[in-house]
Structure formats: C-alpha cells, structure tokens
Amino acid sequence: MNEHLEVANPVRTKAIMERYGLHTKKSLGQNFLTDLNVLKNIVSAAKITEQDNVIEIGPGIGALTEQLALNAKQVVALEIDDQLIQVLHEVLVDYHNVKIINQDVLQANLPEIIETQFDDPSRPIKVVANLPYYITTPILMQLLTSPVKWDSIVVMMQKEVAQRLAATPGNKSYGSLTLAVQYQMDTHIAFDVSRRVFIPAPNVDSAIVVLEPRSQAPAVLPFDERSMFRLIKGCFAHRRKSLYNNLQSVFGKTPEIRTQINAVLEQNDLSPQIRPERLSLDQFILLTNSCHTAGLLS
C-alpha cells in the first residue's frame, strides 16, 4: 500500500491531521485510534471475512476502515463530520470495496443503505464501530430497534458502559441497559483498550464489546415488550430500594395495589426485600406477565 495509507500509528495519524488541518472535535467525541494491533484485534473479534458486508460508524480518518477493507467483502462507512469526508476518500483511495457516506447514523435509513450501497445485500451484515462516548447508548438502541438482522455488532465504548452491557445479575453494573441489550443479543467483552492508544487520549479506558444474536430465546416471552421495558426501567429507578418499593413507585401505594404487588411477588417466589439487580431477564419477563395478569399492566 502507499505510505500515506499507513494510518494506524501516532506519527502517521499526526501527519494526516497536519496535512489536512484537522482538529478533533470534542462535540463529536472524536478520538483517533493509533495502535495497529488493537485495530487488527477488533477485526478479529468481529470475525470479519471476505463474505461479509460491514457497516462502520464513525470512521474518523480511516484507520479501522483500512483494516476492515483488507478483510471484508465491502465496507460502508457512515461519517457525520463533513470535514473528514475528503480525507477519507483520499486516504482510502486504493480500497475499491469502501464507500463513504456523510451521514448521521441516528438519522440514517439503515435498511435502505444496505439495499442500495452493497453489491449483494444478502450477505451477512456486521457493524463495527468506535463509538463516541456521549452517544453510545442512543446508537446501540438505534441498531437494536432497526429491522435489520445483524450478524454481529462489535463496538468500542467506554469501559464502564461495556461492563454494564455484559453484566450478570447481582453485579453492580447490572441494570436496565443490560437487560435491553441482552434481551436480543449474547454479549461479552472481547478485550480492554488503554486510553494511551488514542489521539487525543480520552479521560477513561475503553473496551471492545461483541454482540451477537441470542443463541437461545428467553424461556418465556413477555406479553408486551414495551411494557416489560417500562417496568424494568421503573424497577431500577431507585437502585437502593427493594423491588417491592420500586414496584410501589411504578404502580402506586394504595392498599389494593400493595396487595396485588405482594401477590405477584409471592407467585414468582420473590422476596419483597430483594433488590432489582438480583433478578435475571427471565424473572423480569415472568414478573411482567404476572403484573399484566393481575391488572397492574395493561
């Protein structure tokens, strides 16, 4: 490859930034990754092969894009910063399997992009991204609520958020975000990433999270997914409170409602004093359905 394509090292990254007069934008959470080993490990964690179509979110100056292009069938990269579009086109000029789109992923019609930008939309679709910390959760929810059936989603994010996504019941990081993601995806942290491999260095360390469609469906399905997630959010509204007290905050504190809540908890063999973070996803599904049967949820 041409020398100017060797994006993934601090010297080359700084040279590209100087050449194009680039300055990272705090408002967009821009931090450029400069460690080639980390980039290759991301591609490996995503199991990218020449059979795959890849959507990259936030390519920056193309360091990860370059590694994806070396391994994937095609890469479509969505970049919100119009200042970087020309840079990406020039840095990635030798990669004919890459398309750059100046687009905010939160405003993007992802099914349409897949249908129109990939030569063969029927190939496996994988997402790979170095997500800005300030907007990680909205982007994840955008992907998970999309009608697209992702083969996998592999993203770099703040380590603390990664721990929330991969948490298990009883863990202090376990909460409503954990359950929202794990309802659809098997989730694990592939590896941690030091803040020292970015320009500029962020204030926290990062982690690579791998999300893949669940290998097993939940044992029971909720009567209504939206109602379940509203209930889960309410149960985690006051983490220090018991499940019983949180349910009262959700449904009310009249004697009749308290009786219904106690009956629901007894039906599910749950102590009123248990903390919400002790419940598994399946237990929350059963709790949702019991609340619906009892008339607490409609």
C-alpha positions as CSV (number, residue, x, y, z in Angstrom):
1,M,0.0,0.0,0.0
2,N,1.0,3.6,-0.4
3,E,2.9,5.1,2.5
4,H,0.1,7.6,3.2
5,L,-2.3,4.7,3.8
6,E,-0.4,3.6,6.9
7,V,-2.9,5.3,9.2
8,A,-2.6,3.3,12.3
9,N,0.4,4.8,14.1
10,P,0.8,8.0,16.0
11,V,3.3,9.6,13.6
12,R,1.1,8.9,10.5
13,T,-2.1,10.0,12.3
14,K,-0.5,13.3,13.3
15,A,0.9,13.7,9.8
16,I,-2.6,13.2,8.2
17,M,-4.1,15.7,10.7
18,E,-1.4,18.3,9.9
19,R,-1.7,17.7,6.2
20,Y,-5.5,18.4,6.2
21,G,-5.5,20.9,9.0
22,L,-7.7,18.6,11.2
23,H,-8.5,19.2,14.8
24,T,-10.5,16.7,16.8
25,K,-14.0,17.9,17.8
26,K,-15.0,17.4,21.4
27,S,-18.6,18.0,20.4
28,L,-18.4,14.8,18.3
29,G,-16.4,12.8,20.8
30,Q,-13.5,12.3,18.3
31,N,-10.5,10.3,19.4
32,F,-8.4,8.7,16.7
33,L,-7.1,5.1,17.4
34,T,-3.4,4.7,16.5
35,D,-2.5,1.2,17.5
36,L,-2.4,-1.3,14.6
37,N,-2.6,-4.3,16.9
38,V,-5.7,-3.0,18.6
39,L,-7.3,-2.4,15.2
40,K,-6.5,-5.9,14.0
41,N,-7.8,-7.4,17.2
42,I,-11.1,-5.5,16.6
43,V,-11.4,-7.0,13.2
44,S,-10.6,-10.4,14.6
45,A,-13.2,-10.0,17.4
46,A,-15.8,-9.2,14.7
47,K,-14.7,-12.3,12.7
48,I,-14.7,-10.3,9.5
49,T,-14.2,-12.4,6.4
50,E,-14.4,-11.8,2.7
51,Q,-18.0,-13.0,2.8
52,D,-19.1,-10.1,5.0
53,N,-20.7,-6.7,4.3
54,V,-19.6,-4.3,7.1
55,I,-21.2,-1.0,8.2
56,E,-18.7,1.1,10.1
57,I,-20.0,4.0,12.2
58,G,-17.6,7.0,12.7
59,P,-14.6,6.0,10.6
60,G,-12.6,9.1,11.6
61,I,-9.6,9.3,9.4
62,G,-9.9,5.7,8.2
63,A,-7.6,3.6,10.4
64,L,-10.2,0.9,11.3
65,T,-11.8,1.3,7.9
66,E,-8.5,0.3,6.3
67,Q,-8.3,-2.9,8.3
68,L,-11.9,-3.8,7.6
69,A,-11.4,-3.2,3.9
70,L,-8.5,-5.7,3.9
71,N,-10.7,-8.4,5.3
72,A,-14.4,-7.7,4.3
73,K,-16.2,-8.0,1.0
74,Q,-17.5,-4.4,1.2
75,V,-17.4,-1.6,3.8
76,V,-19.9,1.2,4.0
77,A,-18.7,3.9,6.5
78,L,-21.0,6.5,7.9
79,E,-19.3,9.7,9.0
80,I,-21.2,12.6,10.4
81,D,-18.3,15.1,10.2
82,D,-18.2,16.6,6.7
83,Q,-14.7,17.8,7.3
84,L,-13.5,14.2,7.2
85,I,-15.2,13.1,4.0
86,Q,-12.5,14.3,1.6
87,V,-9.8,13.0,4.0
88,L,-11.4,9.5,4.0
89,H,-11.8,9.5,0.2
90,E,-8.1,10.3,-0.3
91,V,-6.7,8.1,2.5
92,L,-8.7,5.1,1.3
93,V,-8.4,5.7,-2.4
94,D,-6.7,2.4,-3.0
95,Y,-9.6,0.4,-1.4
96,H,-12.3,-0.1,-4.0
97,N,-14.5,-2.0,-1.7
98,V,-15.1,1.0,0.6
99,K,-17.9,3.6,0.3
100,I,-18.0,6.7,2.5
101,I,-21.4,8.3,3.3
102,N,-21.7,11.7,5.0
103,Q,-24.5,10.6,7.3
104,D,-25.5,10.7,11.0
105,V,-26.3,7.1,11.9
106,L,-29.1,8.3,14.2
107,Q,-30.8,9.8,11.1
108,A,-29.9,7.0,8.7
109,N,-32.3,4.6,7.0
110,L,-30.2,1.6,7.6
111,P,-32.3,-1.0,5.6
112,E,-32.2,1.4,2.6
113,I,-28.4,1.9,2.9
114,I,-27.8,-1.8,3.0
115,E,-30.1,-2.3,0.0
116,T,-28.6,0.4,-2.2
117,Q,-24.9,0.6,-1.1
118,F,-23.9,-3.1,-1.1
119,D,-23.5,-5.0,-4.3
120,D,-25.0,-8.1,-2.6
121,P,-27.3,-7.1,0.3
122,S,-28.0,-10.7,1.1
123,R,-24.5,-11.2,2.5
124,P,-24.0,-11.2,6.3
125,I,-24.2,-7.7,7.7
126,K,-21.9,-6.7,10.5
127,V,-21.5,-3.5,12.4
128,V,-18.1,-2.3,13.6
129,A,-17.6,1.0,15.3
130,N,-15.5,3.1,17.7
131,L,-18.5,4.9,19.3
132,P,-18.3,8.4,20.7
133,Y,-18.8,8.0,24.5
134,Y,-21.5,10.7,24.7
135,I,-23.8,8.9,22.3
136,T,-23.1,5.2,22.7
137,T,-26.5,4.2,24.1
138,P,-28.6,6.0,21.5
139,I,-26.6,4.4,18.7
140,L,-26.9,1.0,20.2
141,M,-30.6,1.4,20.6
142,Q,-30.9,2.6,17.0
143,L,-29.1,-0.6,15.9
144,L,-31.1,-2.9,18.1
145,T,-34.5,-1.5,17.2
146,S,-33.7,-1.5,13.5
147,P,-35.5,-4.1,11.4
148,V,-32.0,-5.2,10.1
149,K,-31.0,-8.7,11.3
150,W,-27.4,-8.0,12.2
151,D,-24.9,-10.9,12.1
152,S,-23.0,-9.1,14.8
153,I,-22.3,-5.7,16.3
154,V,-18.8,-5.1,17.6
155,V,-18.2,-1.7,19.2
156,M,-15.6,0.1,21.2
157,M,-17.0,2.1,24.0
158,Q,-16.2,3.5,27.5
159,K,-15.2,0.6,29.7
160,E,-17.8,1.4,32.3
161,V,-20.6,1.2,29.7
162,A,-19.2,-2.0,28.3
163,Q,-19.3,-3.6,31.8
164,R,-23.0,-2.6,32.1
165,L,-23.8,-4.3,28.8
166,A,-22.1,-7.6,29.8
167,A,-23.1,-7.6,33.4
168,T,-24.8,-10.5,35.1
169,P,-27.5,-10.4,37.9
170,G,-26.1,-9.3,41.2
171,N,-23.3,-7.2,39.6
172,K,-23.2,-3.5,40.5
173,S,-23.1,-2.7,36.7
174,Y,-26.3,-4.7,36.0
175,G,-29.3,-2.6,35.1
176,S,-32.0,-1.7,32.6
177,L,-29.4,-1.1,29.8
178,T,-28.0,-4.6,30.4
179,L,-31.5,-6.2,30.1
180,A,-32.4,-4.1,27.0
181,V,-29.3,-5.4,25.2
182,Q,-29.3,-8.9,26.5
183,Y,-33.0,-9.4,25.6
184,Q,-31.8,-9.5,22.0
185,M,-28.1,-10.3,22.0
186,D,-25.5,-12.5,23.6
187,T,-22.9,-10.0,24.9
188,H,-19.3,-10.2,26.1
189,I,-16.3,-8.0,26.4
190,A,-13.6,-9.1,24.0
191,F,-10.7,-7.0,25.4
192,D,-9.9,-3.7,27.1
193,V,-8.3,-0.8,25.3
194,S,-6.0,1.7,27.0
195,R,-6.6,5.4,26.7
196,R,-3.0,5.8,25.7
197,V,-3.6,4.5,22.1
198,F,-5.7,7.4,21.1
199,I,-5.1,10.9,19.8
200,P,-6.1,12.8,21.8
201,A,-6.2,10.5,24.8
202,P,-9.6,10.3,26.4
203,N,-10.1,10.5,30.2
204,V,-11.1,6.9,30.6
205,D,-10.2,3.4,29.2
206,S,-12.3,1.6,26.6
207,A,-13.4,-1.9,25.9
208,I,-14.5,-3.9,22.8
209,V,-17.9,-5.4,23.2
210,V,-19.2,-8.2,20.9
211,L,-23.0,-8.5,20.5
212,E,-24.4,-11.5,18.6
213,P,-28.0,-12.6,18.2
214,R,-29.1,-14.7,21.1
215,S,-28.2,-18.4,20.7
216,Q,-31.3,-19.3,22.9
217,A,-34.6,-17.4,23.1
218,P,-35.9,-16.5,26.5
219,A,-37.7,-19.3,28.3
220,V,-40.9,-17.3,28.3
221,L,-41.8,-14.3,26.1
222,P,-43.3,-11.1,27.6
223,F,-46.9,-10.3,26.8
224,D,-45.7,-6.9,25.5
225,E,-42.0,-5.9,25.1
226,R,-42.6,-2.2,25.7
227,S,-44.5,-2.8,28.9
228,M,-41.7,-5.0,30.1
229,F,-39.0,-2.4,29.5
230,R,-41.1,0.3,31.1
231,L,-41.4,-2.0,34.2
232,I,-37.7,-2.8,34.2
233,K,-36.8,0.9,33.9
234,G,-39.2,1.6,36.9
235,C,-37.6,-1.2,38.9
236,F,-34.2,0.3,38.5
237,A,-35.3,3.9,39.1
238,H,-34.1,3.7,42.7
239,R,-31.3,1.2,42.9
240,R,-31.0,1.3,46.7
241,K,-34.7,0.5,47.2
242,S,-36.2,-3.0,47.3
243,L,-38.1,-4.5,44.4
244,Y,-41.3,-4.0,46.4
245,N,-40.7,-0.3,47.0
246,N,-39.8,0.2,43.4
247,L,-43.0,-1.5,42.2
248,Q,-45.0,0.8,44.5
249,S,-43.3,3.7,42.8
250,V,-44.4,2.3,39.5
251,F,-47.9,1.3,40.3
252,G,-48.9,3.3,43.4
253,K,-49.3,2.8,47.1
254,T,-53.0,2.2,47.7
255,P,-53.9,-0.8,49.9
256,E,-55.3,-2.6,46.9
257,I,-52.2,-2.2,44.8
258,R,-50.0,-3.2,47.7
259,T,-52.0,-6.4,48.0
260,Q,-51.6,-7.0,44.2
261,I,-47.9,-6.4,44.3
262,N,-47.4,-8.8,47.3
263,A,-49.5,-11.5,45.4
264,V,-47.3,-11.0,42.3
265,L,-44.1,-11.4,44.2
266,E,-45.4,-14.5,46.0
267,Q,-46.5,-16.0,42.8
268,N,-42.9,-15.6,41.4
269,D,-41.3,-16.7,44.7
270,L,-39.6,-13.3,45.1
271,S,-38.9,-11.7,48.5
272,P,-40.3,-8.2,48.8
273,Q,-36.9,-7.1,50.0
274,I,-34.9,-8.4,47.1
275,R,-33.1,-5.8,45.0
276,P,-34.0,-5.5,41.3
277,E,-30.4,-6.2,40.3
278,R,-30.7,-9.7,41.6
279,L,-33.4,-10.7,39.0
280,S,-32.5,-12.4,35.8
281,L,-34.1,-11.4,32.4
282,D,-36.3,-14.5,32.6
283,Q,-37.5,-13.4,36.0
284,F,-38.3,-9.9,34.8
285,I,-40.3,-11.5,31.9
286,L,-42.3,-13.6,34.3
287,L,-42.8,-10.6,36.6
288,T,-44.1,-8.6,33.7
289,N,-46.6,-11.2,32.7
290,S,-47.8,-11.6,36.3
291,C,-48.3,-7.9,36.6
292,H,-50.3,-8.0,33.4
293,T,-52.5,-10.9,34.7
294,A,-53.0,-9.1,38.0
295,G,-54.2,-6.0,36.1
296,L,-51.3,-3.8,37.1
297,L,-50.0,-3.6,33.5
298,S,-52.3,-3.1,30.5
